[in-house]
């Protein structure tokens, strides 16, 4: 028995040595190049904040500094398609990340470092390996729905990362576990950069550090060396297009990006003659008097849905109000007003007065309108919703599985409830919907985009039936 245990220990140690310190001969044979910075940091330069970078025992060490923004050690070279592997270990107090195809241009915020970042997140949230769009769109791929990847990261210890940036697809792996699978066409080329995140002064006083080692890069035919399909959800950010993975997973476009096909007025058989506009791949409800369905009126899908996931990219204008409704009964309300159904609220919380009405914020952005306020359920230790301001795009995701419903905003779960539950019925009874029998419990209904008299833009409207 002891011999077997000893043999097992030796085998585990050998495997660990292979994973964490690949032999130079193996690396060269596969076309990999070791790019761990050397003493003097030749081929690299510091950008952004004032964190320090040094080389210690062959490891790149970044140390946080007080009163400074995010710092980056940036490669002088730029890369298009590549695979990068590295090991990272960060203090549990210090967030970090590695920039993939990073950008720094004078025409964008005076040259601030921005772009795709593979996250190193030692917090309880545990989104290491997620993809964040630094200084731009924020989260593109959270780990809010990937528990296996969240569990793979070992806070305070060394972790092995692999990032494949091939064509318009970026995939990440943490300790061999698939973490993110993103398709996006924003940046095809850029630099690699290692981050030291900004921290409050009291944390900086503790001198937290992040370390990187065994950094290697493959640029010769990286597609030949890509990992097999992993089966995790692929998230696409192509405008009004579906990625190959989305098609494989059953997503369809609910709006084709060009015509009114599949949509009609909530109060008539055809699409509204005025009040809505299609231009350059954007479907817009036009500004009028701020009233509810007083211009072109609401539009609904020509089909009904019951179990589904709905993804909608939306862009608010300052002070705007609108909504995405589901399980709608377009024939229930006679006369003026918006059709009746459950509503994912779209609102400029800062400027529109509706944000201060209702109860406990249940009319704010992302809320189940007049019933359940939106809260940051994915990261309770970091309260507050994550949204991009008016003029920038956000993503709403609705998940309906039978009576179970979730609202997501930019990768964060913000509402979760059960239709027909005692708590749901209690909330309906004290809401503006109390007079509608079985409100929100109908078996199916169309999807609705609301005309509330303010300009709101929509695109990339896609749906997957379960």
C-alpha positions in Angstrom: 0.0 0.0 0.0 2.8 2.4 0.9 4.5 1.7 -2.4 1.4 2.5 -4.3 0.9 5.8 -2.4 4.5 6.7 -3.0 4.2 5.9 -6.7 1.0 8.0 -6.9 2.7 11.0 -5.2 5.6 10.7 -7.6 3.3 10.6 -10.6 1.4 13.6 -9.4 4.6 15.5 -8.9 5.8 14.7 -12.3 2.5 15.8 -13.8 2.7 19.0 -11.9 6.2 19.7 -13.0 5.1 19.1 -16.6 2.1 21.5 -16.4 3.8 24.2 -14.5 7.3 24.2 -16.0 7.3 22.9 -19.6 10.7 21.8 -20.8 12.4 24.2 -23.2 12.7 21.4 -25.8 8.9 20.7 -25.6 8.1 24.4 -25.9 10.3 24.9 -28.9 9.1 21.8 -30.7 5.5 23.0 -30.5 6.4 26.4 -31.8 6.1 28.2 -28.4 8.2 31.2 -27.5 9.0 32.0 -23.9 8.1 35.7 -23.4 8.4 36.1 -19.6 10.0 39.6 -19.2 13.7 39.6 -18.2 15.6 42.0 -16.0 15.5 45.5 -17.4 12.1 44.8 -19.0 13.4 45.0 -22.5 10.6 44.8 -25.0 8.1 46.0 -22.4 7.0 49.4 -21.0 4.8 50.6 -18.1 1.6 52.5 -18.9 -1.3 53.9 -16.8 -0.6 54.0 -13.1 2.5 54.0 -10.9 2.6 50.4 -9.7 6.1 48.9 -9.8 7.2 45.9 -11.9 10.4 43.9 -11.4 11.9 40.5 -12.1 12.6 38.2 -9.1 13.8 34.6 -9.6 12.5 34.5 -13.1 9.0 35.8 -12.1 7.4 39.0 -13.1 6.3 40.8 -9.9 3.8 43.7 -9.9 3.3 45.6 -6.7 0.3 47.9 -6.0 0.9 51.6 -5.3 -1.2 54.1 -3.5 -3.2 56.9 -5.2 -2.8 55.6 -8.7 -5.1 54.2 -11.5 -4.7 50.7 -13.0 -1.1 50.0 -14.1 0.0 47.9 -17.0 3.3 46.3 -18.2 2.7 46.5 -22.0 4.5 44.5 -24.7 6.2 46.6 -27.4 5.0 44.1 -30.0 1.5 43.7 -31.2 -0.2 40.4 -32.0 -3.1 39.1 -34.0 -3.9 35.4 -33.7 -2.1 33.7 -30.9 -2.3 31.4 -27.9 -0.8 32.5 -24.6 -0.2 30.4 -21.5 1.0 31.7 -18.2 0.9 31.1 -14.5 -0.4 33.8 -12.1 -0.6 34.2 -8.3 -2.1 37.2 -6.7 -2.6 38.4 -3.2 -6.2 37.8 -2.2 -6.5 41.6 -1.8 -5.4 42.4 -5.3 -7.4 42.0 -8.5 -5.4 41.6 -11.7 -5.6 40.5 -15.3 -3.9 40.1 -18.7 -4.8 42.2 -21.6 -5.4 40.4 -24.9 -5.1 42.4 -28.1 -4.9 45.5 -26.0 -5.2 49.0 -27.3 -3.8 52.5 -26.5 -4.7 55.2 -29.0 -4.6 59.0 -28.8 -8.1 59.1 -30.3 -9.6 57.1 -27.4 -9.6 58.7 -24.0 -6.1 60.2 -24.5 -4.4 56.9 -24.9 -5.8 55.0 -21.9 -5.1 51.2 -22.0 -8.3 49.5 -23.0 -9.5 46.2 -24.5 -10.1 42.6 -23.8 -8.8 41.4 -20.4 -8.6 37.9 -19.1 -9.6 38.4 -15.5 -7.7 37.3 -12.3 -10.3 37.7 -9.6 -9.4 36.4 -6.1 -12.6 37.8 -4.5 -15.5 35.6 -3.4 -17.2 36.4 -6.7 -14.6 34.2 -8.4 -14.8 35.4 -12.0 -11.2 34.5 -12.9 -11.0 33.6 -16.6 -13.9 35.9 -17.4 -13.4 38.4 -20.2 -13.7 42.1 -19.3 -13.6 45.0 -21.8 -11.4 47.4 -19.9 -12.3 51.1 -20.2 -14.9 50.3 -22.8 -18.0 48.0 -22.5 -17.1 46.4 -19.1 -18.0 42.7 -18.8 -18.4 40.7 -22.0 -18.3 37.2 -20.4 -18.8 36.8 -16.7 -18.7 33.5 -14.9 -22.1 34.1 -13.4 -23.3 30.9 -15.2 -20.1 28.9 -15.1 -19.7 27.4 -11.6 -17.1 24.9 -12.7 -14.7 27.6 -13.8 -15.4 29.6 -10.6 -14.4 26.6 -8.6 -11.2 26.0 -10.6 -9.3 29.1 -9.4 -7.1 28.8 -6.3 -6.9 32.1 -4.5 -3.5 32.9 -3.1 -1.9 30.1 -5.1 -0.4 29.6 -8.6 -3.0 29.2 -11.4 -2.4 28.1 -14.9 -4.1 30.2 -17.6 -4.5 29.6 -21.3 -6.0 32.1 -23.7 -6.8 31.4 -27.3 -7.3 34.5 -29.5 -8.0 33.1 -33.0 -10.0 35.1 -35.5 -12.9 36.8 -33.8 -13.0 34.2 -31.0 -11.4 34.4 -27.6 -11.4 31.4 -25.3 -10.0 31.1 -21.8 -9.1 28.2 -19.5 -8.1 28.2 -15.9 -6.2 25.2 -14.5 -7.5 23.3 -17.5 -11.2 24.2 -17.0 -13.0 26.1 -19.8 -13.9 29.5 -18.5 -15.0 31.8 -21.3 -15.9 31.5 -25.0 -16.4 34.9 -26.7 -17.0 35.9 -30.3 -16.5 39.6 -31.0 -15.2 41.7 -33.9 -14.0 44.8 -32.1 -10.2 44.3 -32.0 -8.3 41.9 -34.3 -4.8 42.9 -33.2 -3.1 44.5 -30.2 -0.6 44.2 -27.4 -0.3 41.9 -24.4 -0.2 43.6 -21.0 -0.1 42.5 -17.3 -2.2 44.5 -14.9 -1.7 45.7 -11.3 -5.2 46.9 -10.3 -5.7 50.2 -8.5 -6.4 49.7 -4.8 -7.5 52.0 -1.9 -4.6 53.5 0.1 -5.2 51.3 3.1 -4.8 48.2 0.9 -1.8 49.7 -0.9 -0.1 50.1 2.5 -0.1 46.3 2.8 1.9 46.1 -0.4 -0.1 43.4 -2.2 1.5 41.9 -5.3 0.7 39.8 -8.3 3.2 37.4 -9.8 3.5 35.8 -13.3 5.8 33.1 -14.6 6.3 30.6 -17.4 4.7 33.0 -19.9 4.8 31.5 -23.4 3.3 32.5 -26.7 2.3 30.6 -29.9 1.8 32.6 -33.0 2.5 30.0 -35.7 -0.8 28.5 -36.9 -2.5 28.7 -33.5 -5.7 27.4 -34.9 -4.0 24.0 -35.3 -3.3 23.9 -31.6 -6.7 25.1 -30.3 -8.4 23.0 -27.7 -11.4 20.9 -28.8 -14.9 22.3 -28.3 -15.6 22.4 -24.6 -19.3 22.6 -24.5 -19.5 25.8 -22.4 -21.9 28.6 -23.5 -20.5 30.8 -26.3 -21.5 34.4 -26.1 -21.6 36.5 -29.2 -21.2 40.2 -29.6 -21.6 40.4 -33.3 -24.2 43.0 -34.3 -27.4 41.4 -35.5 -25.5 38.2 -36.2 -25.2 34.8 -34.6 -21.9 33.1 -33.9 -21.4 29.5 -34.9 -21.7 28.5 -31.3 -24.9 30.4 -30.8 -26.4 28.7 -33.8 -25.3 25.3 -32.5 -26.9 26.1 -29.1 -30.2 26.9 -30.7 -30.2 30.7 -30.7 -32.2 32.5 -33.5 -32.4 36.2 -34.4 -35.7 37.6 -33.3 -35.0 40.7 -35.4 -33.1 40.4 -38.7 -31.5 43.9 -38.4 -33.0 45.2 -41.6 -36.8 44.8 -41.8 -39.9 44.7 -39.7 -40.4 40.9 -40.3 -41.6 39.0 -37.3 -43.0 42.2 -35.5 -46.3 44.0 -35.5 -48.1 46.7 -33.5 -49.4 45.5 -30.1 -52.8 47.0 -31.2 -52.9 46.1 -34.8 -52.0 43.5 -37.4 -49.2 45.5 -39.1 -46.0 47.3 -38.0 -46.6 50.9 -36.9 -46.5 53.4 -39.7 -44.7 56.0 -37.6 -42.8 56.2 -34.3 -40.3 53.5 -35.0 -37.2 53.7 -37.3 -34.7 51.2 -38.7 -31.3 52.6 -39.5 -27.8 51.1 -39.9 -28.7 47.9 -38.0 -30.5 49.7 -35.1 -34.2 49.5 -34.3 -35.3 52.7 -32.6 -38.4 53.9 -30.9 -38.5 57.6 -31.6 -38.8 60.4 -29.1 -42.2 62.0 -28.8 -44.0 63.4 -25.7 -42.7 61.0 -23.1 -46.2 59.4 -22.9 -47.0 55.7 -22.8 -47.7 54.3 -26.3 -48.9 57.7 -27.6 -46.8 57.8 -30.7 -46.1 54.7 -32.7 -47.1 52.4 -29.8 -45.6 49.2 -28.6 -44.4 46.5 -31.0 -44.7 42.7 -30.3 -43.5 39.6 -31.9 -45.9 37.8 -34.2 -45.2 34.6 -32.3 -45.8 33.6 -28.7 -43.2 32.1 -26.4 -43.2 30.2 -23.1 -39.8 28.6 -22.1 -37.0 30.8 -23.5 -33.9 32.9 -23.1 -34.0 36.4 -24.6 -31.0 38.6 -25.2 -31.4 42.3 -26.2 -28.8 44.9 -26.6 -30.2 48.4 -25.8 -29.0 52.0 -25.7 -30.8 54.6 -23.6 -30.8 58.3 -24.3 -30.6 60.7 -21.3 -33.8 60.5 -19.2 -35.3 57.7 -21.3 -38.0 55.2 -20.2 -38.9 52.0 -22.0 -39.2 48.3 -21.3 -39.0 44.7 -22.6 -42.2 42.9 -21.8 -42.9 39.2 -21.8 -46.0 36.9 -21.3 -48.0 39.8 -22.8 -51.7 39.7 -23.4 -52.1 42.4 -26.2 -55.9 42.1 -26.1 -56.3 42.7 -22.3 -56.1 46.5 -22.2 -58.6 48.3 -24.3 -57.9 52.0 -25.1 -54.8 54.0 -24.3 -51.7 52.7 -22.7 -49.1 50.0 -23.0 -50.1 46.3 -23.4 -50.1 44.3 -20.2 -47.4 41.9 -19.3 -44.3 41.3 -17.1 -41.7 44.0 -17.7 -37.9 44.2 -17.7 -37.6 47.9 -17.0 -35.4 50.0 -19.2 -34.7 53.4 -17.5 -32.2 56.1 -17.0 -32.3 55.9 -13.2 -30.4 59.1 -12.7 -32.7 61.4 -14.7 -36.1 59.8 -15.0 -38.5 60.4 -12.1 -39.9 56.9 -12.3 -36.8 55.6 -10.6 -38.0 57.2 -7.3 -41.6 55.9 -7.7 -43.0 52.5 -6.8 -41.6 50.7 -3.8 -37.9 50.2 -2.9 -36.6 50.9 -6.4 -38.9 48.4 -8.2 -39.2 50.7 -11.2 -35.4 51.1 -11.8 -33.3 49.7 -14.6 -33.4 45.9 -14.8 -36.3 45.5 -12.3 -39.4 43.5 -12.7 -41.4 46.7 -13.1 -43.5 47.7 -10.1 -42.9 44.3 -8.5 -39.2 43.4 -7.7 -36.3 45.9 -7.6 -33.1 45.0 -9.4 -30.2 44.1 -7.1 -26.7 42.8 -7.7 -27.4 39.1 -7.0 -24.2 37.9 -8.6 -21.8 39.9 -6.4 -23.5 40.8 -3.1 -20.2 42.1 -1.7 -20.1 44.7 -4.4 -23.5 46.4 -4.3 -24.9 48.4 -7.2 -25.9 47.5 -10.7 -23.3 47.5 -13.5 -24.6 49.5 -16.4 -23.2 51.7 -19.1 -24.5 55.3 -19.2 -26.9 56.7 -21.8 -25.4 56.7 -25.2 -23.6 53.4 -24.6 -24.9 49.8 -25.2 -26.0 47.5 -22.5 -27.2 43.9 -22.6 -30.4 42.6 -21.1 -30.9 38.8 -20.7 -34.2 37.2 -19.7 -34.3 33.5 -18.7 -37.7 31.8 -18.4 -37.8 28.1 -17.4 -41.4 27.2 -16.6 -42.4 29.5 -13.8 -38.7 30.4 -12.9 -37.6 33.7 -14.2 -34.3 35.6 -14.1 -33.3 39.1 -15.2 -29.6 39.7 -16.0 -28.0 43.0 -16.8 -24.5 43.1 -18.4 -23.7 39.6 -17.1 -25.0 40.1 -13.6 -28.2 38.5 -12.2 -30.4 41.3 -10.9 -33.8 39.6 -10.4 -35.0 36.1 -9.7 -38.5 34.9 -8.9 -41.2 32.2 -9.4 -44.3 33.1 -11.3 -47.4 32.0 -9.4 -45.7 31.6 -6.1 -47.3 33.0 -2.9 -44.7 35.7 -2.8 -45.2 36.6 -6.4 -49.0 36.8 -5.9 -48.5 38.9 -2.8 -46.4 41.4 -4.8 -49.0 41.5 -7.6 -51.7 42.2 -5.1 -50.0 45.4 -3.9 -49.0 46.6 -7.4 -50.7 48.4 -10.3 -51.4 45.0 -11.8 -53.7 43.8 -9.0 -56.8 44.3 -11.2 -55.7 41.9 -13.9 -56.7 38.3 -13.2 -53.8 35.8 -13.2 -51.4 38.6 -14.1 -48.0 37.2 -15.1 -49.1 33.6 -15.0 -50.3 33.1 -18.5 -48.8 30.1 -20.2 -47.4 32.0 -23.2 -47.3 35.3 -24.9 -45.4 37.5 -27.3 -42.3 39.6 -26.6 -42.9 43.4 -26.5 -40.7 46.5 -27.0 -42.2 49.5 -25.4 -42.9 53.0 -26.8 -42.8 55.3 -23.7 -42.2 58.5 -25.7 -38.4 58.4 -25.3 -35.7 57.5 -27.8 -34.3 54.1 -27.1 -32.3 51.9 -29.5 -32.3 48.1 -29.9 -30.2 45.6 -31.8 -28.9 42.0 -31.6 -32.3 40.7 -30.4 -32.0 37.0 -30.2 -33.9 34.1 -28.5 -33.4 30.5 -27.6 -36.4 28.3 -26.8 -35.8 25.7 -24.2 
